[in-house]
Amino acid sequence: MVTVERDGNPRRRLGLASPFLGKIADAEHATLAALAALVAGAVTPSAEPTLLVGLAESSLMLAWSVHRHLPTADLCVSSRQPSGHPRERSFREPHSHAPAHHLVLPEGRYARVVVVEDELTTGRTLANLVDTLEGVAPRYEVVTLADLRSPARRAAMARAFAARGLRVGFADLADATIPARPGAAPPFGSTAATRADLERLLALLEGRRGEARNRTIYAIGECVGLPLGLLHALPRAARLRHVTRSPWRVDAAAIHERVELGCATDGAPYFLYNPTVRADEAPIVIGDEATRPVAAALCRVLRARGARPMTHTVARP
């Protein structure tokens, strides 16, 4: 994890970002698969009904990747956009530039909830999430790449959870080492709609195989499932980049260049950090209906740097 400086966020000046998840550097398939295996390995093996939760946007890439290792778990990821679904529940991330989160929960109860997070700072967001999941499960496992809570805060949260009869365990991977030679990632497993979309996109690329030897995949915002599936399916797709709503300053350390890509239809601005565009490649830009303007802006940037991008739009569920 590296330190980044937030831009225009009075709630919190500094944050952390993983160099392996595509926001500030290329996400390579092998490294991402190894990181996912490391996180999944920290989860207690169990055949009990499990709900795996990832939060937009910071842990979406990781949660989708970990889901390949926990195929019997139900994956539930938050969105910044409310859906109006009857099973939707909402909570807040107090220190964020975009504090509202919305979760559409599957039906039924679970034996446990596994939460995948990039970082825990105060733990307030996690506490709000657990409040939102009231009645879903009695047991929680939280796996994070960096647990920065103070000892006093950890003790206070433990007491609060225990008083409610909840068992909450934490796994901090801050000092863990990503295996240098990861095993093969399990097959891409997701919703039938995403698999069908992946098959259609692969068929399209098969007809354009002579365009380029390497394809960078650009995932915009919350649209990460299909890009990850494509990264897994294309051996020549060596890297993935995540276009994000996170506003970070250029600090000449973690952030060397910030490309502003305008706003989605909901008014949210998007950014590309530290771009490494190859002039001889044909990138694939994947977003949803709301981020069409962002995809168009990104394609203009890529063309200006000599690439020949194509776009694919995913329907929101």
Residue pairs with C-beta under 8 A, 6 or more apart in sequence:
1 16
1 17
1 18
1 118
1 119
1 145
1 146
1 174
2 16
2 17
2 18
2 19
2 24
2 253
2 254
3 14
3 15
3 16
3 253
3 254
4 14
4 15
4 16
4 17
4 24
4 246
4 248
4 249
4 251
4 254
4 255
5 13
5 14
5 15
5 248
5 249
5 251
5 255
6 12
6 13
6 14
6 15
6 97
6 246
6 247
6 248
6 249
7 247
7 248
7 249
8 97
8 247
9 95
9 96
9 97
9 247
11 94
11 95
11 96
11 97
12 95
12 96
12 121
15 119
15 246
15 248
16 118
16 119
16 145
16 146
16 148
17 23
17 24
17 118
17 246
17 248
17 254
18 35
18 62
18 118
18 145
19 25
20 27
20 31
20 32
20 35
20 178
21 27
21 32
21 35
21 61
21 62
21 118
21 242
22 32
22 61
22 219
22 240
22 241
22 242
23 242
23 244
23 246
23 273
24 254
24 255
24 273
24 274
25 274
26 216
26 238
26 239
26 240
26 241
26 276
27 61
27 231
27 239
27 240
27 241
27 242
28 238
28 239
29 185
29 231
29 232
29 237
29 238
29 239
29 240
30 182
31 178
31 182
32 61
32 65
32 228
32 231
32 240
33 65
33 182
33 183
33 184
33 185
34 178
34 179
34 182
35 62
35 65
35 178
36 62
36 65
36 66
36 68
36 69
36 185
37 69
37 179
37 182
37 183
37 185
38 173
38 176
38 178
38 179
39 62
39 65
39 66
39 116
39 143
39 145
39 173
40 66
40 69
40 70
42 143
42 171
42 173
43 66
43 70
43 114
43 141
43 143
43 171
44 141
44 169
46 111
46 112
47 72
48 110
48 111
48 112
49 74
49 108
49 109
49 110
49 111
49 112
50 70
50 72
50 73
50 74
50 110
50 111
50 112
50 113
50 114
51 73
51 74
51 76
51 105
51 106
51 110
51 112
51 113
51 114
51 136
51 137
52 63
52 66
52 67
52 70
52 73
52 74
52 75
52 76
52 113
52 114
52 116
53 63
53 76
53 77
53 78
53 103
53 113
53 114
53 115
53 116
53 129
53 133
54 60
54 62
54 63
54 64
54 66
54 75
54 76
54 77
54 78
54 115
54 116
55 63
55 77
55 78
55 93
55 101
55 117
55 125
55 129
56 77
56 78
56 79
56 80
56 101
56 221
56 222
57 80
57 221
57 222
57 242
57 244
57 245
57 246
58 117
58 118
58 119
58 246
59 116
59 117
59 118
60 77
60 222
60 224
61 219
61 224
61 228
61 242
62 116
62 118
62 145
63 75
63 77
63 116
64 75
64 77
64 190
64 224
64 225
64 228
65 185
65 228
66 116
67 73
67 75
67 189
67 190
68 185
68 186
68 187
68 188
68 189
69 186
70 114
71 186
71 189
73 114
74 106
74 110
75 190
76 103
76 104
76 105
76 106
77 103
77 222
78 101
78 102
78 103
79 101
79 102
79 103
79 222
80 98
80 100
80 101
80 102
80 222
80 245
80 268
81 102
81 266
81 290
81 316
82 88
82 90
82 100
82 102
83 102
83 104
83 317
85 104
87 104
87 105
87 106
87 107
88 102
88 103
88 104
88 105
89 102
89 103
89 105
89 132
89 133
90 100
90 101
90 102
90 103
90 132
91 101
91 103
91 125
91 128
91 129
91 131
91 132
92 99
92 100
92 101
92 125
92 128
93 99
93 100
93 101
93 125
93 128
94 124
94 125
94 128
95 121
95 122
95 124
95 125
96 125
97 245
97 246
97 247
98 245
98 268
101 129
103 132
103 133
105 133
105 136
109 135
109 136
109 137
110 136
110 137
111 137
111 138
111 139
112 137
112 138
112 139
112 140
112 141
113 133
113 136
113 137
113 139
113 140
113 141
114 140
114 141
114 142
114 143
115 126
115 129
115 140
115 141
115 142
115 143
116 143
116 144
117 126
117 142
117 143
117 144
117 145
118 144
118 145
118 146
119 144
119 145
119 146
119 147
119 148
120 126
120 142
120 144
120 146
120 147
120 148
120 149
120 170
121 148
121 149
122 149
122 153
123 149
123 153
123 154
123 157
126 142
126 157
127 157
127 160
130 140
130 161
130 166
130 168
138 165
138 166
138 167
139 166
139 167
139 168
140 161
140 166
140 167
140 168
140 169
141 168
141 169
141 170
141 171
142 168
142 169
142 170
142 171
143 170
143 171
143 173
144 170
144 171
144 172
144 173
145 173
145 174
146 172
146 173
146 174
147 170
147 172
147 174
149 157
154 170
157 168
158 168
161 167
161 168
185 232
187 232
188 195
188 198
188 228
188 229
188 232
188 233
190 225
190 229
191 225
191 317
193 315
193 317
194 225
194 226
194 229
195 229
197 226
197 314
198 226
198 229
198 230
198 233
201 226
201 230
201 284
201 312
202 230
202 233
202 234
204 312
205 215
205 234
205 284
208 282
208 310
211 282
211 308
212 280
212 281
212 282
212 308
213 236
213 280
213 281
214 236
214 237
214 238
214 278
214 280
214 281
215 234
215 236
215 237
215 281
215 282
215 283
215 284
216 237
216 238
216 239
216 240
216 241
216 277
216 278
216 281
216 283
216 284
217 227
217 230
217 231
217 237
217 239
217 240
217 241
217 283
217 284
217 286
218 227
218 240
218 241
218 242
218 243
218 272
218 283
218 284
218 285
218 286
218 298
218 309
219 226
219 227
219 228
219 240
219 241
219 242
219 243
219 286
219 287
220 243
220 270
220 285
220 286
220 287
220 288
220 291
220 294
220 295
220 298
221 243
221 244
221 245
221 264
221 268
221 270
221 287
221 288
221 290
221 291
221 294
222 288
223 286
223 287
223 288
223 291
223 314
224 242
226 286
226 312
226 314
227 240
227 284
227 286
228 240
230 237
230 284
230 286
231 237
231 240
237 284
241 272
241 275
243 261
243 270
243 271
243 272
243 287
243 294
243 298
244 270
244 271
244 273
245 268
245 269
245 270
245 271
246 271
247 269
247 271
248 254
248 255
248 258
248 271
248 273
249 255
249 258
250 256
250 257
250 258
255 273
255 274
256 274
257 273
257 274
257 275
258 271
258 272
258 273
259 271
259 272
259 273
259 275
259 301
260 269
260 270
260 271
261 269
261 270
261 271
261 272
261 294
261 297
261 298
261 301
262 269
262 270
262 293
262 294
262 297
263 269
263 270
263 293
263 294
264 270
264 290
264 291
264 293
264 294
265 289
265 290
265 291
265 292
265 293
266 290
270 291
270 294
272 298
272 301
275 301
275 305
277 283
277 301
277 302
277 305
277 306
277 307
278 306
278 307
279 305
279 306
279 307
280 306
281 307
281 308
282 307
282 308
282 309
282 310
283 302
283 307
283 308
283 309
283 310
284 309
284 310
284 311
284 312
285 295
285 298
285 299
285 302
285 309
285 310
285 311
285 312
286 311
286 312
286 313
286 314
287 294
287 295
287 311
287 313
287 314
288 313
288 314
288 315
288 316
289 313
289 315
289 316
290 316
292 313
295 311
295 313
296 311
298 309
299 309
299 311
302 308
302 309
303 309
